[in-house]
């Protein structure tokens, strides 16, 4: 039985204007992880990921590199209890979540 988890990650660097949100959604969909991703006003990207621990870890590994035009300088992860509240993965806007 897989352990379910929830992670909130803040990704720093050149991560806006480089298709980071779209590619994060693709990675989450590929690994079967639910949640959302959004740009923050200060230039960072925030993502909330829920799913099996190994799958969430795989998306976080992807976030540490990002798409080809990104330059990720830091990823801070906060772990929380899995809630199962999401039915898929969405690109959100700061006001939406």
mmCIF file as gemmi writes it, N, C-alpha and C atoms, coordinates in Angstrom:
data_model
loop_
_atom_site.group_PDB
_atom_site.id
_atom_site.type_symbol
_atom_site.label_atom_id
_atom_site.label_alt_id
_atom_site.label_comp_id
_atom_site.label_asym_id
_atom_site.label_entity_id
_atom_site.label_seq_id
_atom_site.pdbx_PDB_ins_code
_atom_site.Cartn_x
_atom_site.Cartn_y
_atom_site.Cartn_z
_atom_site.occupancy
_atom_site.B_iso_or_equiv
_atom_site.pdbx_formal_charge
_atom_site.auth_seq_id
_atom_site.auth_asym_id
_atom_site.pdbx_PDB_model_num
ATOM 1 N N . UNK Axp A 1 ? 0.839 -1.186 0 1 0 ? 1 A 1
ATOM 2 C CA . UNK Axp A 1 ? 0 0 0 1 0 ? 1 A 1
ATOM 3 C C . UNK Axp A 1 ? 0.882 1.248 0 1 0 ? 1 A 1
ATOM 4 N N . UNK Axp A 2 ? 0.591 2.16 -0.916 1 0 ? 2 A 1
ATOM 5 C CA . UNK Axp A 2 ? 1.346 3.395 -1.03 1 0 ? 2 A 1
ATOM 6 C C . UNK Axp A 2 ? 0.923 4.384 0.054 1 0 ? 2 A 1
ATOM 7 N N . UNK Axp A 3 ? 1.891 5.145 0.541 1 0 ? 3 A 1
ATOM 8 C CA . UNK Axp A 3 ? 1.619 6.21 1.486 1 0 ? 3 A 1
ATOM 9 C C . UNK Axp A 3 ? 1.206 7.455 0.711 1 0 ? 3 A 1
ATOM 10 N N . UNK Axp A 4 ? 0.073 8.025 1.07 1 0 ? 4 A 1
ATOM 11 C CA . UNK Axp A 4 ? -0.412 9.252 0.444 1 0 ? 4 A 1
ATOM 12 C C . UNK Axp A 4 ? 0.141 10.451 1.205 1 0 ? 4 A 1
ATOM 13 N N . UNK Axp A 5 ? 0.453 11.508 0.467 1 0 ? 5 A 1
ATOM 14 C CA . UNK Axp A 5 ? 1.011 12.7 1.094 1 0 ? 5 A 1
ATOM 15 C C . UNK Axp A 5 ? 0.55 13.955 0.377 1 0 ? 5 A 1
ATOM 16 N N . UNK Axp A 6 ? 0.84 15.073 1.008 1 0 ? 6 A 1
ATOM 17 C CA . UNK Axp A 6 ? 0.534 16.393 0.454 1 0 ? 6 A 1
ATOM 18 C C . UNK Axp A 6 ? 1.766 17.268 0.645 1 0 ? 6 A 1
ATOM 19 N N . UNK Axp A 7 ? 2.185 17.936 -0.418 1 0 ? 7 A 1
ATOM 20 C CA . UNK Axp A 7 ? 3.342 18.824 -0.353 1 0 ? 7 A 1
ATOM 21 C C . UNK Axp A 7 ? 2.981 20.164 -0.975 1 0 ? 7 A 1
ATOM 22 N N . UNK Axp A 8 ? 3.455 21.211 -0.35 1 0 ? 8 A 1
ATOM 23 C CA . UNK Axp A 8 ? 3.354 22.547 -0.922 1 0 ? 8 A 1
ATOM 24 C C . UNK Axp A 8 ? 4.781 22.994 -1.203 1 0 ? 8 A 1
ATOM 25 N N . UNK Axp A 9 ? 5.041 23.366 -2.455 1 0 ? 9 A 1
ATOM 26 C CA . UNK Axp A 9 ? 6.388 23.766 -2.849 1 0 ? 9 A 1
ATOM 27 C C . UNK Axp A 9 ? 6.373 25.188 -3.383 1 0 ? 9 A 1
ATOM 28 N N . UNK Axp A 10 ? 7.392 25.943 -3.008 1 0 ? 10 A 1
ATOM 29 C CA . UNK Axp A 10 ? 7.638 27.277 -3.538 1 0 ? 10 A 1
ATOM 30 C C . UNK Axp A 10 ? 8.912 27.176 -4.376 1 0 ? 10 A 1
ATOM 31 N N . UNK Axp A 11 ? 8.798 27.537 -5.655 1 0 ? 11 A 1
ATOM 32 C CA . UNK Axp A 11 ? 9.909 27.406 -6.583 1 0 ? 11 A 1
ATOM 33 C C . UNK Axp A 11 ? 10.414 28.809 -6.922 1 0 ? 11 A 1
ATOM 34 N N . UNK Axp A 12 ? 11.713 29.029 -6.742 1 0 ? 12 A 1
ATOM 35 C CA . UNK Axp A 12 ? 12.326 30.336 -6.963 1 0 ? 12 A 1
ATOM 36 C C . UNK Axp A 12 ? 13.263 30.291 -8.165 1 0 ? 12 A 1
ATOM 37 N N . UNK Axp A 13 ? 13.51 31.453 -8.735 1 0 ? 13 A 1
ATOM 38 C CA . UNK Axp A 13 ? 14.409 31.588 -9.868 1 0 ? 13 A 1
ATOM 39 C C . UNK Axp A 13 ? 13.67 32.2 -11.042 1 0 ? 13 A 1
ATOM 40 N N . UNK Axp A 14 ? 14.162 31.919 -12.236 1 0 ? 14 A 1
ATOM 41 C CA . UNK Axp A 14 ? 13.422 32.37 -13.428 1 0 ? 14 A 1
ATOM 42 C C . UNK Axp A 14 ? 12.398 31.285 -13.74 1 0 ? 14 A 1
ATOM 43 N N . UNK Axp A 15 ? 11.197 31.469 -13.176 1 0 ? 15 A 1
ATOM 44 C CA . UNK Axp A 15 ? 10.163 30.429 -13.267 1 0 ? 15 A 1
ATOM 45 C C . UNK Axp A 15 ? 8.827 30.96 -13.787 1 0 ? 15 A 1
ATOM 46 N N . UNK Axp A 16 ? 8.767 32.239 -14.104 1 0 ? 16 A 1
ATOM 47 C CA . UNK Axp A 16 ? 7.565 32.784 -14.729 1 0 ? 16 A 1
ATOM 48 C C . UNK Axp A 16 ? 7.917 33.213 -16.149 1 0 ? 16 A 1
ATOM 49 N N . UNK Axp A 17 ? 6.971 33.022 -17.054 1 0 ? 17 A 1
ATOM 50 C CA . UNK Axp A 17 ? 7.201 33.361 -18.448 1 0 ? 17 A 1
ATOM 51 C C . UNK Axp A 17 ? 8.004 32.312 -19.202 1 0 ? 17 A 1
ATOM 52 N N . UNK Axp A 18 ? 8.119 31.113 -18.606 1 0 ? 18 A 1
ATOM 53 C CA . UNK Axp A 18 ? 8.896 30.026 -19.223 1 0 ? 18 A 1
ATOM 54 C C . UNK Axp A 18 ? 8.076 28.731 -19.302 1 0 ? 18 A 1
ATOM 55 N N . UNK Axp A 19 ? 6.76 28.852 -19.218 1 0 ? 19 A 1
ATOM 56 C CA . UNK Axp A 19 ? 5.828 27.716 -19.294 1 0 ? 19 A 1
ATOM 57 C C . UNK Axp A 19 ? 5.932 26.772 -18.093 1 0 ? 19 A 1
ATOM 58 N N . UNK Axp A 20 ? 6.361 27.305 -16.946 1 0 ? 20 A 1
ATOM 59 C CA . UNK Axp A 20 ? 6.538 26.464 -15.761 1 0 ? 20 A 1
ATOM 60 C C . UNK Axp A 20 ? 5.217 25.859 -15.305 1 0 ? 20 A 1
ATOM 61 N N . UNK Axp A 21 ? 4.154 26.656 -15.255 1 0 ? 21 A 1
ATOM 62 C CA . UNK Axp A 21 ? 2.868 26.127 -14.781 1 0 ? 21 A 1
ATOM 63 C C . UNK Axp A 21 ? 2.34 25.044 -15.718 1 0 ? 21 A 1
ATOM 64 N N . UNK Axp A 22 ? 2.374 25.291 -17.014 1 0 ? 22 A 1
ATOM 65 C CA . UNK Axp A 22 ? 1.866 24.314 -17.978 1 0 ? 22 A 1
ATOM 66 C C . UNK Axp A 22 ? 2.661 23 -17.898 1 0 ? 22 A 1
ATOM 67 N N . UNK Axp A 23 ? 3.971 23.122 -17.795 1 0 ? 23 A 1
ATOM 68 C CA . UNK Axp A 23 ? 4.796 21.919 -17.742 1 0 ? 23 A 1
ATOM 69 C C . UNK Axp A 23 ? 4.675 21.202 -16.4 1 0 ? 23 A 1
ATOM 70 N N . UNK Axp A 24 ? 4.416 21.956 -15.321 1 0 ? 24 A 1
ATOM 71 C CA . UNK Axp A 24 ? 4.161 21.316 -14.027 1 0 ? 24 A 1
ATOM 72 C C . UNK Axp A 24 ? 2.878 20.506 -14.105 1 0 ? 24 A 1
ATOM 73 N N . UNK Axp A 25 ? 1.862 21.065 -14.75 1 0 ? 25 A 1
ATOM 74 C CA . UNK Axp A 25 ? 0.606 20.322 -14.937 1 0 ? 25 A 1
ATOM 75 C C . UNK Axp A 25 ? 0.862 19.045 -15.721 1 0 ? 25 A 1
ATOM 76 N N . UNK Axp A 26 ? 1.637 19.131 -16.779 1 0 ? 26 A 1
ATOM 77 C CA . UNK Axp A 26 ? 1.947 17.929 -17.566 1 0 ? 26 A 1
ATOM 78 C C . UNK Axp A 26 ? 2.667 16.881 -16.726 1 0 ? 26 A 1
ATOM 79 N N . UNK Axp A 27 ? 3.618 17.317 -15.91 1 0 ? 27 A 1
ATOM 80 C CA . UNK Axp A 27 ? 4.344 16.378 -15.041 1 0 ? 27 A 1
ATOM 81 C C . UNK Axp A 27 ? 3.394 15.748 -14.026 1 0 ? 27 A 1
ATOM 82 N N . UNK Axp A 28 ? 2.54 16.568 -13.405 1 0 ? 28 A 1
ATOM 83 C CA . UNK Axp A 28 ? 1.586 16.05 -12.417 1 0 ? 28 A 1
ATOM 84 C C . UNK Axp A 28 ? 0.622 15.066 -13.066 1 0 ? 28 A 1
ATOM 85 N N . UNK Axp A 29 ? 0.121 15.396 -14.247 1 0 ? 29 A 1
ATOM 86 C CA . UNK Axp A 29 ? -0.784 14.483 -14.953 1 0 ? 29 A 1
ATOM 87 C C . UNK Axp A 29 ? -0.067 13.172 -15.302 1 0 ? 29 A 1
ATOM 88 N N . UNK Axp A 30 ? 1.166 13.273 -15.75 1 0 ? 30 A 1
ATOM 89 C CA . UNK Axp A 30 ? 1.942 12.084 -16.122 1 0 ? 30 A 1
ATOM 90 C C . UNK Axp A 30 ? 2.135 11.148 -14.928 1 0 ? 30 A 1
ATOM 91 N N . UNK Axp A 31 ? 2.36 11.731 -13.736 1 0 ? 31 A 1
ATOM 92 C CA . UNK Axp A 31 ? 2.596 10.917 -12.545 1 0 ? 31 A 1
ATOM 93 C C . UNK Axp A 31 ? 1.329 10.643 -11.74 1 0 ? 31 A 1
ATOM 94 N N . UNK Axp A 32 ? 0.187 11.149 -12.188 1 0 ? 32 A 1
ATOM 95 C CA . UNK Axp A 32 ? -1.068 10.892 -11.488 1 0 ? 32 A 1
ATOM 96 C C . UNK Axp A 32 ? -1.187 11.616 -10.159 1 0 ? 32 A 1
ATOM 97 N N . UNK Axp A 33 ? -0.654 12.84 -10.096 1 0 ? 33 A 1
ATOM 98 C CA . UNK Axp A 33 ? -0.691 13.648 -8.882 1 0 ? 33 A 1
ATOM 99 C C . UNK Axp A 33 ? -1.762 14.722 -9.05 1 0 ? 33 A 1
ATOM 100 N N . UNK Axp A 34 ? -2.497 15.013 -7.984 1 0 ? 34 A 1
ATOM 101 C CA . UNK Axp A 34 ? -3.533 16.05 -8.039 1 0 ? 34 A 1
ATOM 102 C C . UNK Axp A 34 ? -3.068 17.301 -7.304 1 0 ? 34 A 1
ATOM 103 N N . UNK Axp A 35 ? -3.818 18.402 -7.508 1 0 ? 35 A 1
ATOM 104 C CA . UNK Axp A 35 ? -3.504 19.657 -6.838 1 0 ? 35 A 1
ATOM 105 C C . UNK Axp A 35 ? -3.586 20.824 -7.784 1 0 ? 35 A 1
ATOM 106 N N . UNK Axp A 36 ? -2.661 21.778 -7.634 1 0 ? 36 A 1
ATOM 107 C CA . UNK Axp A 36 ? -2.654 22.967 -8.477 1 0 ? 36 A 1
ATOM 108 C C . UNK Axp A 36 ? -1.269 23.596 -8.511 1 0 ? 36 A 1
ATOM 109 N N . UNK Axp A 37 ? -1.104 24.516 -9.457 1 0 ? 37 A 1
ATOM 110 C CA . UNK Axp A 37 ? 0.115 25.318 -9.564 1 0 ? 37 A 1
ATOM 111 C C . UNK Axp A 37 ? -0.299 26.734 -9.921 1 0 ? 37 A 1
ATOM 112 N N . UNK Axp A 38 ? 0.418 27.735 -9.391 1 0 ? 38 A 1
ATOM 113 C CA . UNK Axp A 38 ? 0.088 29.125 -9.689 1 0 ? 38 A 1
ATOM 114 C C . UNK Axp A 38 ? 1.341 29.997 -9.609 1 0 ? 38 A 1
ATOM 115 N N . UNK Axp A 39 ? 1.301 31.125 -10.318 1 0 ? 39 A 1
ATOM 116 C CA . UNK Axp A 39 ? 2.325 32.153 -10.191 1 0 ? 39 A 1
ATOM 117 C C . UNK Axp A 39 ? 2.026 32.992 -8.962 1 0 ? 39 A 1
ATOM 118 N N . UNK Axp A 40 ? 3.063 33.441 -8.298 1 0 ? 40 A 1
ATOM 119 C CA . UNK Axp A 40 ? 2.915 34.398 -7.206 1 0 ? 40 A 1
ATOM 120 C C . UNK Axp A 40 ? 3.35 35.775 -7.694 1 0 ? 40 A 1
ATOM 121 N N . UNK Axp A 41 ? 2.833 36.808 -7.084 1 0 ? 41 A 1
ATOM 122 C CA . UNK Axp A 41 ? 3.121 38.181 -7.511 1 0 ? 41 A 1
ATOM 123 C C . UNK Axp A 41 ? 4.607 38.526 -7.432 1 0 ? 41 A 1
ATOM 124 N N . UNK Axp A 42 ? 5.34 37.861 -6.543 1 0 ? 42 A 1
ATOM 125 C CA . UNK Axp A 42 ? 6.761 38.18 -6.361 1 0 ? 42 A 1
ATOM 126 C C . UNK Axp A 42 ? 7.69 37.449 -7.337 1 0 ? 42 A 1
ATOM 127 N N . UNK Axp A 43 ? 7.111 36.736 -8.324 1 0 ? 43 A 1
ATOM 128 C CA . UNK Axp A 43 ? 7.93 36.071 -9.34 1 0 ? 43 A 1
ATOM 129 C C . UNK Axp A 43 ? 8.181 34.597 -9.083 1 0 ? 43 A 1
ATOM 130 N N . UNK Axp A 44 ? 7.772 34.1 -7.935 1 0 ? 44 A 1
ATOM 131 C CA . UNK Axp A 44 ? 7.938 32.679 -7.642 1 0 ? 44 A 1
ATOM 132 C C . UNK Axp A 44 ? 6.725 31.903 -8.15 1 0 ? 44 A 1
ATOM 133 N N . UNK Axp A 45 ? 6.824 30.582 -8.112 1 0 ? 45 A 1
ATOM 134 C CA . UNK Axp A 45 ? 5.717 29.687 -8.447 1 0 ? 45 A 1
ATOM 135 C C . UNK Axp A 45 ? 5.428 28.839 -7.216 1 0 ? 45 A 1
ATOM 136 N N . UNK Axp A 46 ? 4.143 28.611 -6.945 1 0 ? 46 A 1
ATOM 137 C CA . UNK Axp A 46 ? 3.719 27.766 -5.833 1 0 ? 46 A 1
ATOM 138 C C . UNK Axp A 46 ? 2.918 26.605 -6.397 1 0 ? 46 A 1
ATOM 139 N N . UNK Axp A 47 ? 3.15 25.422 -5.853 1 0 ? 47 A 1
ATOM 140 C CA . UNK Axp A 47 ? 2.361 24.262 -6.256 1 0 ? 47 A 1
ATOM 141 C C . UNK Axp A 47 ? 1.974 23.445 -5.037 1 0 ? 47 A 1
ATOM 142 N N . UNK Axp A 48 ? 0.776 22.909 -5.075 1 0 ? 48 A 1
ATOM 143 C CA . UNK Axp A 48 ? 0.29 21.988 -4.058 1 0 ? 48 A 1
ATOM 144 C C . UNK Axp A 48 ? 0.107 20.649 -4.758 1 0 ? 48 A 1
ATOM 145 N N . UNK Axp A 49 ? 0.738 19.617 -4.218 1 0 ? 49 A 1
ATOM 146 C CA . UNK Axp A 49 ? 0.732 18.284 -4.828 1 0 ? 49 A 1
ATOM 147 C C . UNK Axp A 49 ? 0.189 17.273 -3.842 1 0 ? 49 A 1
ATOM 148 N N . UNK Axp A 50 ? -0.73 16.413 -4.3 1 0 ? 50 A 1
ATOM 149 C CA . UNK Axp A 50 ? -1.244 15.328 -3.473 1 0 ? 50 A 1
ATOM 150 C C . UNK Axp A 50 ? -1.206 14.027 -4.252 1 0 ? 50 A 1
ATOM 151 N N . UNK Axp A 51 ? -0.85 12.964 -3.55 1 0 ? 51 A 1
ATOM 152 C CA . UNK Axp A 51 ? -0.846 11.651 -4.166 1 0 ? 51 A 1
ATOM 153 C C . UNK Axp A 51 ? 0.081 10.705 -3.443 1 0 ? 51 A 1
ATOM 154 N N . UNK Axp A 52 ? 0.41 9.608 -4.11 1 0 ? 52 A 1
ATOM 155 C CA . UNK Axp A 52 ? 1.352 8.646 -3.548 1 0 ? 52 A 1
ATOM 156 C C . UNK Axp A 52 ? 2.704 9.324 -3.353 1 0 ? 52 A 1
ATOM 157 N N . UNK Axp A 53 ? 3.363 9.027 -2.239 1 0 ? 53 A 1
ATOM 158 C CA . UNK Axp A 53 ? 4.626 9.672 -1.891 1 0 ? 53 A 1
ATOM 159 C C . UNK Axp A 53 ? 5.64 9.63 -3.036 1 0 ? 53 A 1
ATOM 160 N N . UNK Axp A 54 ? 5.823 8.469 -3.663 1 0 ? 54 A 1
ATOM 161 C CA . UNK Axp A 54 ? 6.83 8.367 -4.719 1 0 ? 54 A 1
ATOM 162 C C . UNK Axp A 54 ? 6.467 9.212 -5.936 1 0 ? 54 A 1
ATOM 163 N N . UNK Axp A 55 ? 5.185 9.356 -6.209 1 0 ? 55 A 1
ATOM 164 C CA . UNK Axp A 55 ? 4.74 10.164 -7.349 1 0 ? 55 A 1
ATOM 165 C C . UNK Axp A 55 ? 4.877 11.661 -7.062 1 0 ? 55 A 1
ATOM 166 N N . UNK Axp A 56 ? 4.539 12.067 -5.847 1 0 ? 56 A 1
ATOM 167 C CA . UNK Axp A 56 ? 4.746 13.463 -5.446 1 0 ? 56 A 1
ATOM 168 C C . UNK Axp A 56 ? 6.236 13.791 -5.498 1 0 ? 56 A 1
ATOM 169 N N . UNK Axp A 57 ? 7.069 12.88 -5.001 1 0 ? 57 A 1
ATOM 170 C CA . UNK Axp A 57 ? 8.52 13.082 -5.063 1 0 ? 57 A 1
ATOM 171 C C . UNK Axp A 57 ? 9 13.249 -6.503 1 0 ? 57 A 1
ATOM 172 N N . UNK Axp A 58 ? 8.425 12.487 -7.425 1 0 ? 58 A 1
ATOM 173 C CA . UNK Axp A 58 ? 8.824 12.578 -8.834 1 0 ? 58 A 1
ATOM 174 C C . UNK Axp A 58 ? 8.486 13.95 -9.409 1 0 ? 58 A 1
ATOM 175 N N . UNK Axp A 59 ? 7.321 14.491 -9.068 1 0 ? 59 A 1
ATOM 176 C CA . UNK Axp A 59 ? 6.955 15.827 -9.563 1 0 ? 59 A 1
ATOM 177 C C . UNK Axp A 59 ? 7.862 16.88 -8.915 1 0 ? 59 A 1
ATOM 178 N N . UNK Axp A 60 ? 8.163 16.724 -7.632 1 0 ? 60 A 1
ATOM 179 C CA . UNK Axp A 60 ? 9.071 17.665 -6.978 1 0 ? 60 A 1
ATOM 180 C C . UNK Axp A 60 ? 10.461 17.613 -7.615 1 0 ? 60 A 1
ATOM 181 N N . UNK Axp A 61 ? 10.93 16.422 -7.961 1 0 ? 61 A 1
ATOM 182 C CA . UNK Axp A 61 ? 12.218 16.306 -8.664 1 0 ? 61 A 1
ATOM 183 C C . UNK Axp A 61 ? 12.164 17.066 -9.984 1 0 ? 61 A 1
ATOM 184 N N . UNK Axp A 62 ? 11.043 16.935 -10.709 1 0 ? 62 A 1
ATOM 185 C CA . UNK Axp A 62 ? 10.891 17.671 -11.955 1 0 ? 62 A 1
ATOM 186 C C . UNK Axp A 62 ? 10.933 19.183 -11.682 1 0 ? 62 A 1
ATOM 187 N N . UNK Axp A 63 ? 10.246 19.637 -10.624 1 0 ? 63 A 1
ATOM 188 C CA . UNK Axp A 63 ? 10.206 21.068 -10.294 1 0 ? 63 A 1
ATOM 189 C C . UNK Axp A 63 ? 11.586 21.633 -9.985 1 0 ? 63 A 1
ATOM 190 N N . UNK Axp A 64 ? 12.484 20.809 -9.499 1 0 ? 64 A 1
ATOM 191 C CA . UNK Axp A 64 ? 13.837 21.291 -9.174 1 0 ? 64 A 1
ATOM 192 C C . UNK Axp A 64 ? 14.634 21.643 -10.428 1 0 ? 64 A 1
ATOM 193 N N . UNK Axp A 65 ? 14.18 21.173 -11.573 1 0 ? 65 A 1
ATOM 194 C CA . UNK Axp A 65 ? 14.818 21.521 -12.835 1 0 ? 65 A 1
ATOM 195 C C . UNK Axp A 65 ? 13.903 22.407 -13.67 1 0 ? 65 A 1
ATOM 196 N N . UNK Axp A 66 ? 12.634 22.031 -13.798 1 0 ? 66 A 1
ATOM 197 C CA . UNK Axp A 66 ? 11.675 22.812 -14.561 1 0 ? 66 A 1
ATOM 198 C C . UNK Axp A 66 ? 11.844 22.635 -16.058 1 0 ? 66 A 1
ATOM 199 N N . UNK Axp A 67 ? 11.092 23.413 -16.831 1 0 ? 67 A 1
ATOM 200 C CA . UNK Axp A 67 ? 11.179 23.332 -18.287 1 0 ? 67 A 1
ATOM 201 C C . UNK Axp A 67 ? 12.5 23.93 -18.783 1 0 ? 67 A 1
ATOM 202 N N . UNK Axp A 68 ? 12.827 23.717 -20.055 1 0 ? 68 A 1
ATOM 203 C CA . UNK Axp A 68 ? 14.138 24.137 -20.584 1 0 ? 68 A 1
ATOM 204 C C . UNK Axp A 68 ? 14.511 25.604 -20.355 1 0 ? 68 A 1
ATOM 205 N N . UNK Axp A 69 ? 13.578 26.545 -20.426 1 0 ? 69 A 1
ATOM 206 C CA . UNK Axp A 69 ? 13.925 27.96 -20.274 1 0 ? 69 A 1
ATOM 207 C C . UNK Axp A 69 ? 13.99 28.43 -18.82 1 0 ? 69 A 1
ATOM 208 N N . UNK Axp A 70 ? 13.594 27.585 -17.893 1 0 ? 70 A 1
ATOM 209 C CA . UNK Axp A 70 ? 13.602 27.953 -16.469 1 0 ? 70 A 1
ATOM 210 C C . UNK Axp A 70 ? 15.016 27.874 -15.902 1 0 ? 70 A 1
ATOM 211 N N . UNK Axp A 71 ? 15.226 28.667 -14.862 1 0 ? 71 A 1
ATOM 212 C CA . UNK Axp A 71 ? 16.458 28.585 -14.064 1 0 ? 71 A 1
ATOM 213 C C . UNK Axp A 71 ? 16.039 28.525 -12.604 1 0 ? 71 A 1
ATOM 214 N N . UNK Axp A 72 ? 15.84 27.32 -12.101 1 0 ? 72 A 1
ATOM 215 C CA . UNK Axp A 72 ? 15.387 27.127 -10.728 1 0 ? 72 A 1
ATOM 216 C C . UNK Axp A 72 ? 16.578 27.303 -9.785 1 0 ? 72 A 1
ATOM 217 N N . UNK Axp A 73 ? 16.409 28.185 -8.798 1 0 ? 73 A 1
ATOM 218 C CA . UNK Axp A 73 ? 17.483 28.425 -7.83 1 0 ? 73 A 1
ATOM 219 C C . UNK Axp A 73 ? 17.193 27.799 -6.469 1 0 ? 73 A 1
ATOM 220 N N . UNK Axp A 74 ? 15.902 27.552 -6.168 1 0 ? 74 A 1
ATOM 221 C CA . UNK Axp A 74 ? 15.557 26.975 -4.873 1 0 ? 74 A 1
ATOM 222 C C . UNK Axp A 74 ? 14.14 26.415 -4.928 1 0 ? 74 A 1
ATOM 223 N N . UNK Axp A 75 ? 13.931 25.316 -4.217 1 0 ? 75 A 1
ATOM 224 C CA . UNK Axp A 75 ? 12.594 24.74 -4.04 1 0 ? 75 A 1
ATOM 225 C C . UNK Axp A 75 ? 12.434 24.45 -2.544 1 0 ? 75 A 1
ATOM 226 N N . UNK Axp A 76 ? 11.473 25.104 -1.929 1 0 ? 76 A 1
ATOM 227 C CA . UNK Axp A 76 ? 11.178 24.882 -0.515 1 0 ? 76 A 1
ATOM 228 C C . UNK Axp A 76 ? 9.895 24.068 -0.428 1 0 ? 76 A 1
ATOM 229 N N . UNK Axp A 77 ? 9.949 22.946 0.296 1 0 ? 77 A 1
ATOM 230 C CA . UNK Axp A 77 ? 8.808 22.038 0.383 1 0 ? 77 A 1
ATOM 231 C C . UNK Axp A 77 ? 8.318 21.971 1.826 1 0 ? 77 A 1
ATOM 232 N N . UNK Axp A 78 ? 7.016 22.104 1.985 1 0 ? 78 A 1
ATOM 233 C CA . UNK Axp A 78 ? 6.35 21.907 3.274 1 0 ? 78 A 1
ATOM 234 C C . UNK Axp A 78 ? 5.444 20.696 3.126 1 0 ? 78 A 1
ATOM 235 N N . UNK Axp A 79 ? 5.593 19.734 4.028 1 0 ? 79 A 1
ATOM 236 C CA . UNK Axp A 79 ? 4.798 18.504 3.976 1 0 ? 79 A 1
ATOM 237 C C . UNK Axp A 79 ? 3.59 18.627 4.889 1 0 ? 79 A 1
ATOM 238 N N . UNK Axp A 80 ? 2.461 18.132 4.409 1 0 ? 80 A 1
ATOM 239 C CA . UNK Axp A 80 ? 1.212 18.165 5.164 1 0 ? 80 A 1
ATOM 240 C C . UNK Axp A 80 ? 0.492 16.827 5.037 1 0 ? 80 A 1
ATOM 241 N N . UNK Axp A 81 ? -0.63 16.717 5.718 1 0 ? 81 A 1
ATOM 242 C CA . UNK Axp A 81 ? -1.44 15.512 5.683 1 0 ? 81 A 1
ATOM 243 C C . UNK Axp A 81 ? -2.27 15.479 4.403 1 0 ? 81 A 1
ATOM 244 N N . UNK Axp A 82 ? -2.299 14.352 3.751 1 0 ? 82 A 1
ATOM 245 C CA . UNK Axp A 82 ? -3.097 14.127 2.55 1 0 ? 82 A 1
ATOM 246 C C . UNK Axp A 82 ? -4.569 14.338 2.869 1 0 ? 82 A 1
ATOM 247 N N . UNK Axp A 83 ? -5.285 15.064 1.986 1 0 ? 83 A 1
ATOM 248 C CA . UNK Axp A 83 ? -6.716 15.288 2.203 1 0 ? 83 A 1
ATOM 249 C C . UNK Axp A 83 ? -7.586 14.629 1.135 1 0 ? 83 A 1
ATOM 250 N N . UNK Axp A 84 ? -7.05 14.444 -0.058 1 0 ? 84 A 1
ATOM 251 C CA . UNK Axp A 84 ? -7.833 13.866 -1.136 1 0 ? 84 A 1
ATOM 252 C C . UNK Axp A 84 ? -8.889 14.798 -1.709 1 0 ? 84 A 1
ATOM 253 N N . UNK Axp A 85 ? -8.744 16.094 -1.466 1 0 ? 85 A 1
ATOM 254 C CA . UNK Axp A 85 ? -9.781 17.043 -1.889 1 0 ? 85 A 1
ATOM 255 C C . UNK Axp A 85 ? -9.752 17.384 -3.374 1 0 ? 85 A 1
ATOM 256 N N . UNK Axp A 86 ? -8.699 17.033 -4.077 1 0 ? 86 A 1
ATOM 257 C CA . UNK Axp A 86 ? -8.576 17.395 -5.49 1 0 ? 86 A 1
ATOM 258 C C . UNK Axp A 86 ? -8.84 16.185 -6.38 1 0 ? 86 A 1
ATOM 259 N N . UNK Axp A 87 ? -9.499 16.426 -7.499 1 0 ? 87 A 1
ATOM 260 C CA . UNK Axp A 87 ? -9.832 15.35 -8.438 1 0 ? 87 A 1
ATOM 261 C C . UNK Axp A 87 ? -8.962 15.391 -9.689 1 0 ? 87 A 1
ATOM 262 N N . UNK Axp A 88 ? -8.028 16.277 -9.722 1 0 ? 88 A 1
ATOM 263 C CA . UNK Axp A 88 ? -7.134 16.409 -10.865 1 0 ? 88 A 1
ATOM 264 C C . UNK Axp A 88 ? -6.121 17.48 -10.548 1 0 ? 88 A 1
ATOM 265 N N . UNK Axp A 89 ? -5.408 17.938 -11.553 1 0 ? 89 A 1
ATOM 266 C CA . UNK Axp A 89 ? -4.393 18.973 -11.356 1 0 ? 89 A 1
ATOM 267 C C . UNK Axp A 89 ? -4.746 20.17 -12.233 1 0 ? 89 A 1
ATOM 268 N N . UNK Axp A 90 ? -4.758 21.351 -11.643 1 0 ? 90 A 1
ATOM 269 C CA . UNK Axp A 90 ? -5.164 22.56 -12.341 1 0 ? 90 A 1
ATOM 270 C C . UNK Axp A 90 ? -4.112 23.658 -12.292 1 0 ? 90 A 1
ATOM 271 N N . UNK Axp A 91 ? -4.135 24.501 -13.296 1 0 ? 91 A 1
ATOM 272 C CA . UNK Axp A 91 ? -3.383 25.74 -13.275 1 0 ? 91 A 1
ATOM 273 C C . UNK Axp A 91 ? -4.309 26.773 -12.644 1 0 ? 91 A 1
ATOM 274 N N . UNK Axp A 92 ? -3.877 27.331 -11.529 1 0 ? 92 A 1
ATOM 275 C CA . UNK Axp A 92 ? -4.705 28.267 -10.772 1 0 ? 92 A 1
ATOM 276 C C . UNK Axp A 92 ? -4.127 29.679 -10.863 1 0 ? 92 A 1
ATOM 277 N N . UNK Axp A 93 ? -4.909 30.614 -10.421 1 0 ? 93 A 1
ATOM 278 C CA . UNK Axp A 93 ? -4.469 31.985 -10.298 1 0 ? 93 A 1
ATOM 279 C C . UNK Axp A 93 ? -4.463 32.33 -8.818 1 0 ? 93 A 1
ATOM 280 N N . UNK Axp A 94 ? -3.644 33.265 -8.43 1 0 ? 94 A 1
ATOM 281 C CA . UNK Axp A 94 ? -3.453 33.578 -7.004 1 0 ? 94 A 1
ATOM 282 C C . UNK Axp A 94 ? -4.78 33.791 -6.286 1 0 ? 94 A 1
ATOM 283 N N . UNK Axp A 95 ? -5.743 34.372 -6.929 1 0 ? 95 A 1
ATOM 284 C CA . UNK Axp A 95 ? -7.03 34.629 -6.267 1 0 ? 95 A 1
ATOM 285 C C . UNK Axp A 95 ? -7.885 33.364 -6.142 1 0 ? 95 A 1
ATOM 286 N N . UNK Axp A 96 ? -7.529 32.288 -6.873 1 0 ? 96 A 1
ATOM 287 C CA . UNK Axp A 96 ? -8.372 31.091 -6.923 1 0 ? 96 A 1
ATOM 288 C C . UNK Axp A 96 ? -8.182 30.144 -5.749 1 0 ? 96 A 1
ATOM 289 N N . UNK Axp A 97 ? -7.049 30.189 -5.094 1 0 ? 97 A 1
ATOM 290 C CA . UNK Axp A 97 ? -6.784 29.189 -4.049 1 0 ? 97 A 1
ATOM 291 C C . UNK Axp A 97 ? -6.508 29.85 -2.726 1 0 ? 97 A 1
